[in-house]
Amino acid sequence: MQELADAGARVYALSYDEADALKDFQQAYGTTYKLLSDPDSMVIRHFGLLNTLIAEDDHPWFGIPYPGTYVLDAEGVITHKFFENNLAVRVGPEQLVRAVCGESISVEAIEQVAPTEANARVYLDGDNLPACVQRDLVADLTVPPGRHVYASPAPEGTVAVTLELDANPRIVKRELIRPPSEPHSLGASGEEFQVHHDRVRLRLPVTINGGLTVDNDSPAVTLSGILKWQTCDDEVCDIPASERFELSIPVEGPIMPSFMGPDDQDSPEPNAGKHFQRMIERRQG
């Protein structure tokens, strides 16, 4: 959380659980951010987060929010929304820092010596890949001065810069995030295409497949694939280039609370069953 604090952001978790349930959760897992109790779902409704797929008279979980993350500015205006189709997956802290800072910290300073060839680097934005946390696989490509690479879609017969991840049943990937491109006109023909100059950064959000985490206790996962590009100037294009990568990324296991099971004094949340029973009674009453 220090990176978010340095960016001037504060972290809050909003829940429809009662305050004493959140206190037990905080003590069990040592959370350092603030937990906000909204038992009547007033704030949840105000922000449009109420899960309307649960009927009010059908389930004690009525009142829960859709699982996701909002980024608000100092005036309380929502600037970013992060939601996944897996209720266990949450946006990673690196992605939140970029949202808070408006991507201003995402690209390092360009080297003083201008490259004569395109230089590529692929890495994970983070030290590891915890279960249920989404992080970005990042590809940086430095384009030589006076040259460009094509954005997607590229003109016929050319190759757009792209990042491809090899299939891996332990990894769930999202849509590739591309930086804004700019128009470029060819001097001879006047044709205009979308291109990238200087420094290009592609981001591919990835997360561990939670369905396999329990059965596979490997301490690392392999992210492999290929980065493709083709550099051009106004006269000619180089032969399409590519660079394969293979990263061994440490994996952190999930922390699964005992939501509905009987109370167990050896469990991290020994009062979980009691809190769930009270929630049922509250909804039925």
Residue frames relative to the residue before (quaternion, step in Angstrom):
aa qw qx qy qz dx dy dz
M 1.0000 0.0000 0.0000 0.0000 0.00 0.00 0.00
Q 0.4942 0.6838 -0.4325 0.3179 3.58 1.19 -0.32
E 0.6262 0.5433 -0.3458 0.4394 3.60 1.02 -0.77
L 0.6570 0.4920 -0.3118 0.4785 3.59 1.01 -0.76
A 0.6299 0.5216 -0.3337 0.4688 3.58 1.03 -0.75
D 0.6474 0.5182 -0.3128 0.4631 3.57 1.00 -0.83
A 0.6790 0.4694 -0.2818 0.4891 3.57 1.16 -0.61
G 0.5544 -0.6401 0.3782 0.3739 3.59 1.28 0.08
A 0.5524 0.6156 -0.3901 0.4047 3.59 1.21 0.40
R 0.2181 -0.7361 0.6244 0.1441 3.54 -1.27 0.54
V 0.2912 -0.7691 0.5526 0.1354 3.55 -1.05 0.82
Y 0.0115 0.7733 -0.6330 0.0351 3.55 -0.96 0.99
A 0.1918 -0.7420 0.6278 0.1358 3.57 -1.16 0.66
L 0.1911 -0.7974 0.5683 0.0688 3.57 -0.72 1.12
S 0.0415 0.8089 -0.5807 0.0824 3.58 -0.78 1.05
Y 0.4354 -0.6780 0.5130 0.2959 3.56 -1.18 0.47
D 0.4387 0.6789 -0.4628 0.3640 3.59 1.29 0.17
E 0.5368 -0.6212 0.4612 0.3364 3.55 -1.18 0.54
A 0.7041 -0.5205 0.2909 0.3856 3.52 -1.23 0.57
D 0.6797 0.4915 -0.3220 0.4390 3.61 0.89 -0.81
A 0.6022 0.5392 -0.3573 0.4680 3.60 1.15 -0.55
L 0.6595 0.4929 -0.3043 0.4791 3.56 0.99 -0.80
K 0.6151 0.5424 -0.3467 0.4552 3.57 1.07 -0.68
D 0.6470 0.5051 -0.3152 0.4763 3.59 0.98 -0.83
F 0.6373 0.5264 -0.3228 0.4610 3.56 1.00 -0.84
Q 0.6638 0.5138 -0.3020 0.4519 3.55 0.91 -0.93
Q 0.6720 0.4831 -0.2966 0.4766 3.57 0.96 -0.81
A 0.6558 0.5306 -0.3163 0.4340 3.58 1.03 -0.77
Y 0.8170 0.2654 -0.1068 0.5007 3.57 0.92 -0.90
G 0.4479 -0.7418 0.4249 0.2619 3.58 1.26 0.11
T 0.2200 0.7905 -0.5433 0.1778 3.60 1.02 0.70
T 0.2917 -0.7803 0.5354 0.1392 3.56 -1.03 0.84
Y 0.6198 0.5134 -0.3574 0.4738 3.59 1.23 -0.16
K 0.6024 -0.5937 0.4039 0.3485 3.57 -1.26 0.44
L 0.2176 -0.7487 0.6156 0.1143 3.56 -1.06 0.87
L 0.1697 -0.8074 0.5627 0.0517 3.59 -0.70 1.10
S 0.2699 -0.7718 0.5608 0.1305 3.56 -0.79 1.08
D 0.0122 0.7866 -0.6145 0.0586 3.56 -0.84 1.07
P 0.0577 -0.8758 0.4769 0.0457 3.62 0.71 1.09
D 0.7162 0.3991 -0.2572 0.5114 3.61 1.12 -0.49
S 0.4279 -0.7459 0.4219 0.2874 3.58 1.34 0.17
M 0.2679 0.7875 -0.5171 0.2017 3.60 1.09 0.60
V 0.6935 0.4414 -0.2750 0.4987 3.59 0.86 -0.94
I 0.6042 0.5639 -0.3454 0.4446 3.57 1.05 -0.78
R 0.6693 0.4794 -0.2923 0.4865 3.59 0.95 -0.86
H 0.6352 0.5608 -0.3329 0.4137 3.57 0.93 -0.93
F 0.7390 0.3899 -0.2219 0.5025 3.59 1.00 -0.80
G 0.5140 -0.6752 0.4090 0.3355 3.59 1.23 0.18
L 0.4714 0.7064 -0.4082 0.3349 3.57 1.19 0.55
L 0.4464 0.7142 -0.4600 0.2813 3.62 1.19 -0.19
N 0.3907 -0.7150 0.5352 0.2230 3.55 -0.85 1.02
T 0.1750 -0.8328 0.5222 0.0555 3.56 -0.19 1.32
L 0.5157 0.6329 -0.4275 0.3882 3.59 1.25 0.07
I 0.6691 0.4402 -0.2864 0.5259 3.58 1.29 -0.20
A 0.3641 -0.7490 0.5140 0.2053 3.56 -0.65 1.12
E 0.5876 -0.6213 0.3944 0.3363 3.56 -1.05 0.82
D 0.7649 0.3431 -0.1846 0.5129 3.58 1.06 -0.75
D 0.6083 0.6187 -0.3163 0.3837 3.57 1.27 0.17
H 0.8319 0.0537 0.0401 0.5508 3.59 1.01 -0.69
P 0.5198 -0.6525 0.4455 0.3250 3.61 -0.99 0.73
W 0.6040 0.5611 -0.3692 0.4290 3.59 1.20 -0.23
F 0.3918 0.7060 -0.5091 0.2980 3.61 1.19 0.06
G 0.6924 0.4285 -0.3454 0.4666 3.54 -0.87 0.98
I 0.5420 0.6151 -0.4170 0.3923 3.60 1.21 -0.24
P 0.4431 -0.6692 0.5161 0.2990 3.60 -1.14 0.50
Y 0.5725 -0.4949 0.4923 0.4300 3.50 -1.31 0.15
P 0.4547 -0.7036 0.4620 0.2910 3.63 -0.85 0.85
G 0.3729 0.7139 -0.5202 0.2839 3.53 -0.61 1.11
T 0.3869 -0.7044 0.5522 0.2220 3.52 -1.36 -0.13
Y 0.1619 -0.7526 0.6322 0.0878 3.55 -1.04 0.89
V 0.1789 -0.7170 0.6580 0.1443 3.54 -1.26 0.58
L 0.0903 -0.8039 0.5878 0.0049 3.58 -0.72 1.13
D 0.4002 -0.6891 0.5394 0.2720 3.55 -1.13 0.61
A 0.7570 -0.4016 0.2628 0.4434 3.58 -1.31 -0.02
E 0.6833 0.4680 -0.2822 0.4842 3.60 1.19 -0.44
G 0.5624 -0.6213 0.3809 0.3907 3.58 1.26 0.03
V 0.4733 0.6593 -0.4453 0.3781 3.59 1.25 0.29
I 0.4258 -0.7007 0.5125 0.2551 3.57 -0.88 0.95
T 0.1461 -0.8150 0.5580 0.0549 3.59 -0.71 1.07
H 0.7953 0.0638 -0.0265 0.6023 3.59 1.13 -0.59
K 0.1122 -0.7629 0.6325 0.0737 3.55 -1.22 0.63
F 0.0695 -0.7849 0.6155 0.0134 3.57 -0.98 0.91
F 0.1358 0.7779 -0.6003 0.1271 3.58 -0.63 1.16
E 0.1658 -0.7774 0.6019 0.0765 3.55 -1.14 0.72
N 0.4969 -0.6508 0.4757 0.3214 3.57 -1.23 0.40
N 0.6326 0.4302 -0.3319 0.5519 3.57 1.33 0.21
L 0.4026 -0.7625 0.4473 0.2375 3.57 -0.48 1.19
A 0.6583 0.5244 -0.3154 0.4384 3.61 1.19 -0.38
V 0.6480 0.5361 -0.3142 0.4403 3.60 1.22 -0.35
R 0.0535 -0.7889 0.6122 0.0061 3.56 -0.99 0.91
V 0.6029 -0.5543 0.4339 0.3756 3.52 -1.22 0.54
G 0.4640 -0.6955 0.4796 0.2666 3.56 -1.04 0.79
P 0.6408 -0.5522 0.3632 0.3906 3.60 -1.17 0.49
E 0.6054 0.5591 -0.3714 0.4278 3.61 1.05 -0.63
Q 0.6554 0.5027 -0.3091 0.4714 3.58 1.02 -0.80
L 0.6412 0.5182 -0.3275 0.4616 3.58 1.04 -0.71
V 0.6268 0.5301 -0.3417 0.4575 3.58 0.99 -0.79
R 0.6557 0.5029 -0.3202 0.4632 3.60 0.94 -0.84
A 0.6390 0.5201 -0.3309 0.4601 3.59 1.03 -0.76
V 0.6611 0.5053 -0.3073 0.4617 3.58 0.92 -0.92
C 0.7587 0.3844 -0.1939 0.4889 3.57 0.95 -0.90
G 0.4496 -0.7207 0.4416 0.2888 3.59 1.21 0.12
E 0.6418 -0.5638 0.3033 0.4222 3.57 1.09 0.82
S 0.4206 0.7403 -0.4573 0.2567 3.60 1.22 0.05
I 0.7300 0.4076 -0.2440 0.4914 3.59 1.16 -0.47
S 0.4832 0.7367 -0.3949 0.2604 3.58 1.28 0.00
V 0.7707 0.2988 -0.1696 0.5366 3.62 1.09 -0.51
E 0.3849 -0.7297 0.5171 0.2283 3.53 -0.77 1.02
A 0.6680 -0.4944 0.3677 0.4173 3.55 -1.28 0.29
I 0.4892 -0.6637 0.4835 0.2938 3.56 -1.01 0.81
E 0.5630 -0.6236 0.4256 0.3361 3.55 -0.97 0.85
Q 0.5819 -0.6130 0.4177 0.3335 3.55 -1.15 0.69
V 0.7103 0.3995 -0.2495 0.5231 3.58 1.03 -0.78
A 0.3711 -0.7436 0.5133 0.2144 3.58 -0.60 1.13
P 0.4133 -0.7182 0.4928 0.2655 3.62 -0.82 0.90
T 0.3628 -0.7090 0.5595 0.2294 3.56 -1.21 0.55
E 0.7477 0.2141 -0.1587 0.6082 3.58 1.29 -0.26
A 0.5933 -0.5607 0.4318 0.3836 3.54 -1.23 0.44
N 0.1554 -0.7793 0.6032 0.0679 3.56 -0.95 0.95
A 0.1364 -0.8138 0.5640 0.0313 3.55 -0.88 1.00
R 0.0150 0.7707 -0.6368 0.0175 3.53 -1.22 0.66
V 0.0795 -0.7854 0.6136 0.0196 3.59 -0.93 0.97
Y 0.1511 0.7860 -0.5811 0.1473 3.60 -0.85 0.97
L 0.4846 -0.6296 0.5150 0.3219 3.55 -1.34 0.24
D 0.3821 -0.7055 0.5481 0.2364 3.57 -0.98 0.88
G 0.7116 0.3171 -0.2679 0.5669 3.54 0.29 1.34
D 0.5673 -0.6317 0.4198 0.3210 3.56 -1.21 0.49
N 0.8006 0.0493 0.0018 0.5972 3.58 1.15 -0.55
L 0.3866 -0.6971 0.5509 0.2472 3.56 -1.34 -0.02
P 0.1482 -0.8150 0.5546 0.0790 3.60 0.06 1.24
A 0.5600 -0.5705 0.4718 0.3719 3.55 -1.17 0.56
C 0.8375 0.1949 -0.1844 0.4760 3.55 -1.10 0.89
V 0.6535 0.4422 -0.3386 0.5126 3.62 1.22 0.28
Q 0.2971 -0.7700 0.5438 0.1519 3.56 -0.81 1.04
R 0.0206 0.7815 -0.6228 0.0298 3.55 -0.92 0.95
D 0.4886 -0.6901 0.4671 0.2585 3.55 -1.27 0.42
L 0.2797 -0.6624 0.6663 0.1978 3.49 -1.18 0.80
V 0.1408 -0.8376 0.5277 0.0126 3.58 -0.54 1.20
A 0.0931 -0.7633 0.6371 0.0537 3.55 -1.08 0.81
D 0.1137 -0.7773 0.6176 0.0371 3.56 -0.78 1.10
L 0.0233 -0.7845 0.6195 -0.0145 3.54 -0.90 0.96
T 0.1766 -0.7781 0.5975 0.0798 3.57 -0.74 1.10
V 0.2062 -0.8020 0.5562 0.0702 3.54 -0.62 1.22
P 0.5027 -0.6676 0.4508 0.3136 3.64 -0.84 0.92
P 0.6059 -0.5559 0.4195 0.3846 3.62 -1.14 0.54
G 0.7925 0.2904 -0.2322 0.4835 3.55 -1.05 0.81
R 0.7099 0.3844 -0.2563 0.5316 3.56 1.25 -0.01
H 0.1700 -0.7751 0.6008 0.0972 3.56 -1.30 0.24
V 0.2427 -0.6983 0.6358 0.2216 3.52 -1.39 0.13
Y 0.5044 -0.6816 0.4436 0.2901 3.54 -1.09 0.71
A 0.4092 -0.6577 0.5758 0.2616 3.52 -1.18 0.73
S 0.5115 -0.6272 0.4853 0.3310 3.56 -1.30 0.13
P 0.5438 -0.2483 -0.7993 0.0620 1.55 -1.77 1.81
A 0.4236 -0.7032 0.5166 0.2434 3.57 -1.07 0.78
P 0.6209 -0.5245 0.4102 0.4137 3.59 -1.20 0.40
E 0.6412 -0.5362 0.3839 0.3923 3.56 -1.16 0.57
G 0.7956 0.2828 -0.2271 0.4853 3.55 -0.91 0.94
T 0.6975 0.3913 -0.2714 0.5355 3.59 1.28 0.02
V 0.4101 -0.7063 0.5317 0.2243 3.58 -1.32 0.26
A 0.3239 -0.7298 0.5712 0.1904 3.56 -0.86 0.98
V 0.5315 -0.5962 0.4805 0.3622 3.57 -1.14 0.56
T 0.1481 0.7960 -0.5692 0.1431 3.58 -0.80 1.00
L 0.2751 -0.7316 0.6045 0.1539 3.53 -1.29 0.50
E 0.0630 -0.8065 0.5878 -0.0106 3.57 -0.71 1.12
L 0.2215 -0.7786 0.5790 0.0979 3.56 -0.91 0.99
D 0.4660 -0.6673 0.5064 0.2849 3.57 -0.93 0.92
A 0.5791 -0.5911 0.4346 0.3556 3.55 -1.14 0.67
N 0.0972 0.7657 -0.6284 0.0972 3.54 -0.99 0.92
P 0.4033 -0.7496 0.4601 0.2525 3.64 -0.49 1.10
R 0.6425 0.5289 -0.3330 0.4435 3.61 1.16 -0.36
I 0.7195 0.4248 -0.2270 0.5003 3.60 1.28 -0.29
V 0.1422 -0.7370 0.6543 0.0926 3.54 -1.10 0.82
K 0.1137 -0.8102 0.5736 0.0394 3.57 -0.72 1.05
R 0.3272 -0.7191 0.5805 0.1972 3.53 -1.27 0.50
E 0.7202 -0.4169 0.3140 0.4572 3.57 -1.28 -0.18
L 0.5344 -0.6383 0.4585 0.3110 3.55 -1.03 0.84
I 0.2583 -0.7605 0.5805 0.1342 3.57 -0.91 0.99
R 0.1314 -0.8096 0.5715 0.0265 3.56 -0.61 1.19
P 0.4838 -0.6530 0.4819 0.3277 3.62 -1.05 0.58
P 0.6363 -0.5020 0.3913 0.4360 3.60 -1.19 0.28
S 0.2756 -0.7464 0.5833 0.1635 3.56 -1.06 0.78
E 0.2773 -0.7476 0.5763 0.1789 3.55 -1.32 0.10
P 0.5357 -0.6356 0.4370 0.3435 3.61 -1.07 0.63
H 0.0568 -0.7767 0.6272 0.0112 3.53 -1.13 0.74
S 0.1996 -0.7949 0.5667 0.0845 3.57 -0.77 1.07
L 0.3753 -0.7018 0.5614 0.2269 3.53 -0.99 0.88
G 0.5239 -0.6959 0.4004 0.2845 3.55 -0.76 1.09
A 0.7058 0.4849 -0.2825 0.4324 3.58 0.83 -0.94
S 0.8099 0.2881 -0.1340 0.4931 3.58 0.71 -1.04
G 0.3966 -0.7252 0.4737 0.3038 3.57 1.15 -0.50
E 0.4044 0.7113 -0.4805 0.3157 3.58 1.26 0.12
E 0.2240 -0.7854 0.5675 0.1046 3.57 -1.07 0.74
F 0.0050 -0.7892 0.6129 -0.0391 3.55 -0.92 1.00
Q 0.4823 -0.6355 0.5180 0.3086 3.53 -1.32 0.35
V 0.0218 0.8198 -0.5664 0.0810 3.57 -0.73 1.10
H 0.3067 -0.6940 0.6064 0.2380 3.50 -1.43 0.00
H 0.1538 -0.7697 0.6135 0.0863 3.55 -1.10 0.76
D 0.8306 0.3045 -0.1852 0.4278 3.52 -1.43 0.17
R 0.8051 -0.2028 0.2057 0.5180 3.56 -0.26 -1.29
V 0.0820 -0.7965 0.5990 0.0101 3.59 -0.76 1.06
R 0.0386 -0.7943 0.6062 0.0069 3.57 -0.89 0.92
L 0.1170 -0.7742 0.6213 0.0304 3.55 -0.77 1.15
R 0.1175 -0.7908 0.5982 0.0547 3.58 -1.06 0.76
L 0.0777 -0.7815 0.6189 0.0168 3.54 -0.89 1.02
P 0.2805 -0.7759 0.5373 0.1750 3.64 -0.31 1.19
V 0.0097 0.7951 -0.6045 0.0469 3.58 -0.90 0.98
T 0.0075 -0.7732 0.6337 0.0232 3.53 -1.27 0.44
I 0.5837 -0.5672 0.4442 0.3745 3.54 -1.27 0.37
N 0.4687 -0.6470 0.5234 0.2963 3.57 -1.06 0.78
G 0.3414 -0.7910 0.4736 0.1831 3.58 -0.23 1.29
G 0.6098 0.5814 -0.3533 0.4066 3.58 1.12 -0.58
L 0.7348 0.3970 -0.2263 0.5012 3.58 1.19 -0.47
T 0.4731 0.7190 -0.4284 0.2753 3.57 1.23 -0.34
V 0.6692 0.5229 -0.3134 0.4250 3.57 0.90 -0.89
D 0.7331 0.4401 -0.2312 0.4642 3.58 1.01 -0.85
N 0.7546 0.3193 -0.1848 0.5426 3.57 1.16 -0.33
D 0.1029 -0.8419 0.5294 0.0162 3.55 -0.30 1.29
S 0.2466 0.7776 -0.5386 0.2111 3.57 1.14 0.56
P 0.4304 -0.7323 0.4647 0.2504 3.61 -0.85 0.92
A 0.7784 0.2166 -0.1307 0.5745 3.62 1.24 -0.11
V 0.1974 -0.7467 0.6208 0.1344 3.52 -1.29 0.43
T 0.3651 -0.7374 0.5300 0.2049 3.57 -1.07 0.74
L 0.1124 -0.7478 0.6524 0.0497 3.54 -0.92 1.03
S 0.1091 0.7963 -0.5834 0.1169 3.57 -0.50 1.18
G 0.2247 0.7697 -0.5742 0.1652 3.52 -1.18 0.52
I 0.4441 -0.6840 0.5176 0.2589 3.52 -1.23 -0.50
L 0.2339 -0.7273 0.6306 0.1369 3.54 -1.16 0.77
K 0.0947 -0.8136 0.5736 0.0091 3.58 -0.73 1.09
W 0.1429 0.7771 -0.6064 0.0892 3.57 -1.15 0.67
Q 0.1277 -0.7567 0.6317 0.1095 3.54 -1.34 0.11
T 0.2238 -0.7873 0.5616 0.1211 3.59 -0.61 1.11
C 0.0405 -0.7923 0.6082 -0.0280 3.53 -1.08 0.86
D 0.1652 -0.7027 0.6632 0.1977 3.50 -1.42 0.14
D 0.7488 -0.3979 0.2585 0.4627 3.60 -1.19 -0.24
E 0.7042 0.4713 -0.2574 0.4645 3.58 1.23 -0.37
V 0.8273 -0.0222 0.1107 0.5504 3.55 0.76 -1.03
C 0.3051 -0.7223 0.5892 0.1952 3.54 -1.31 0.44
D 0.4674 -0.6545 0.5150 0.2967 3.55 -1.07 0.71
I 0.6375 -0.4762 0.4186 0.4377 3.54 -1.31 0.15
P 0.5622 -0.6037 0.4249 0.3726 3.64 -0.90 0.78
A 0.1883 -0.7919 0.5773 0.0653 3.54 -0.96 0.95
S 0.0223 -0.7829 0.6215 0.0174 3.53 -1.26 0.41
E 0.0929 -0.7761 0.6209 0.0596 3.52 -1.26 0.46
R 0.2940 -0.7582 0.5578 0.1660 3.55 -0.71 1.10
F 0.1106 -0.7775 0.6163 0.0585 3.54 -1.22 0.55
E 0.0120 -0.7644 0.6443 0.0204 3.54 -1.27 0.47
L 0.0345 -0.8135 0.5785 -0.0491 3.54 -0.55 1.24
S 0.2211 -0.7355 0.6242 0.1435 3.56 -1.01 0.84
I 0.0785 -0.8361 0.5422 -0.0273 3.55 -0.36 1.31
P 0.4401 -0.6852 0.5075 0.2814 3.62 -0.79 0.96
V 0.2230 -0.7699 0.5891 0.1026 3.55 -1.07 0.83
E 0.2013 -0.7513 0.6174 0.1179 3.54 -1.02 0.88
G 0.4660 -0.7127 0.4573 0.2566 3.56 -0.87 0.97
P 0.5932 -0.5895 0.4164 0.3565 3.57 -1.26 0.37
I 0.2818 -0.6945 0.6262 0.2148 3.52 -1.32 0.39
M 0.0496 -0.8404 0.5389 -0.0301 3.56 -0.21 1.30
P 0.2680 -0.7767 0.5454 0.1659 3.61 -0.43 1.13
S 0.4592 -0.6597 0.5167 0.2949 3.57 -1.21 0.53
F 0.2045 -0.8515 0.4702 0.1094 3.55 0.26 1.30
M 0.8569 0.1364 -0.0114 0.4969 3.55 0.64 -1.12
G 0.4955 0.6747 -0.4319 0.3357 3.59 1.22 -0.08
P 0.6574 -0.4946 0.3708 0.4310 3.56 -1.27 0.19
D 0.6080 -0.5675 0.4073 0.3774 3.53 -1.15 0.58
D 0.0435 -0.7824 0.6205 -0.0311 3.53 -0.95 0.99
Q 0.4005 -0.7512 0.4697 0.2338 3.55 -0.54 1.14
D 0.6504 0.4935 -0.3234 0.4783 3.61 1.23 -0.31
S 0.5375 0.6212 -0.3999 0.4065 3.59 1.29 -0.14
P 0.5919 -0.5651 0.4263 0.3854 3.61 -1.15 0.53
E 0.7623 0.2240 -0.1360 0.5918 3.58 1.21 -0.57
P 0.1280 -0.8501 0.5054 0.0746 3.60 0.30 1.17
N 0.7170 0.4248 -0.2544 0.4907 3.62 1.18 -0.40
A 0.3141 0.7927 -0.4855 0.1932 3.61 1.25 0.20
G 0.6707 0.5041 -0.3097 0.4473 3.59 0.87 -0.91
K 0.6411 0.5296 -0.3184 0.4551 3.56 1.00 -0.82
H 0.6645 0.4918 -0.3093 0.4700 3.59 0.93 -0.85
F 0.6507 0.5124 -0.3271 0.4550 3.58 0.97 -0.78
Q 0.6388 0.5200 -0.3294 0.4616 3.59 0.99 -0.78
R 0.6424 0.5068 -0.3253 0.4740 3.58 0.98 -0.77
M 0.6250 0.5336 -0.3404 0.4569 3.59 1.03 -0.76
I 0.6299 0.5266 -0.3325 0.4640 3.60 1.02 -0.79
E 0.6746 0.4932 -0.2920 0.4652 3.57 0.89 -0.96
R 0.6374 0.5342 -0.3317 0.4455 3.58 1.00 -0.78
R 0.6902 0.4699 -0.2844 0.4711 3.59 0.94 -0.86
Q 0.6764 0.4892 -0.2983 0.4628 3.57 1.03 -0.72
G 0.6588 0.5188 -0.3082 0.4492 3.56 1.17 -0.62
